[in-house]
Amino acid sequence: MAAGFKTAEPLEYHRSFLKENCRPDGRELSEFRTTTLNIGSITTADGSALVKMGNTTIICGIKAELANPTVDAPGKGYIVPNVDLPPLCSSRFRPGPPGEQAQAASQFIADVIESSEVIETEDLCIDRGKLCWVLYCDIMCLDYDGNILDAAVVALLAALRNTQLPEVTVNKETSTPEVNFEKRHRLHIHKHPVGTSFCVFDDSVLIVDPTAEEESLSTAQLTVVTDEDDRLCSLHKPGGSSMSGEKLQECINRATARQREIQKLIEKVTHSVTTAQ
């Protein structure tokens, strides 16, 4: 009976749970799904991480390449993020060039990298005006069940923490770069931005970490990105109904608490992997 009600009237089905301050999967309104993290899972990448939030699964691989700095920023390297939502992760996505949601997610990640200053791009410069590192961050969704932005930010941050770059020197006589793969150093992570996503039902009920079904039934979505200094790095609200200042402040407060939880998780996993090595 419940399965039939859920199929015929999905919104009413969810409302019946929200009235009781809970959700169909048994969580409270402000409860996150279990988050698990694995780092260094792609041995061919310079850094990688796999994140699971409930069923939503995201993997991030980072590949570093040597390049020429841009003319307008000769003393900086650069970071190129790309989010891929293949048909593998959900039947809602089709093969071919990136869809609108994947492009919006890639732009969101690029904005977070820039606004949070997670890495100082000056650190990626090797020889001013001549040589720098470019970090290609490929973020792929393996299983889509809502809230990919939060999972993508965690995967990116953990992969950057896991990245090791080889030592590079420029030969004075030939002006060619010489790479020493035996000597590697980790990236210096300046900030730890973490995203927290919310959905609004019927313009009033606020829930965190929405599933794909909850996202599709909501009247508004919001992602708040904060760092360890409680600084607001990014606020992403793709349309939907308006939100009051009080609701917005509630979201920001919840996001700052979530940032601490995720940073602890990343540090714990990174430490355990470093110790094991």
Buried (B, 14 or more C-beta within 10 A) or exposed (E): EEEEEBEEEBEEBBBBBBEEEEBBEEBEBBEBBEBEBBBBBBEEBBBBBBBBBBEBBBBBBBBBEBBEBEEEBBEBBBBBBBBBBBEEBBEEBEEEEBEEBBBBBBEBBBBBBEBBBBBBBEBBBBBEEEBBBBBBBBBBBEBBBBBBBBBBBBBBBBBBBBBBBBEBEEEEEEEEBEEEEEEEEBBEBEBBBBBBBBBBBEBEBBBBBBBBBBBEBBBBBBBBBBBEEEBBBBBBBEEBEEBEEEBBEBBBEBBBEBBBEBBEBBEEBBEEBEEEE
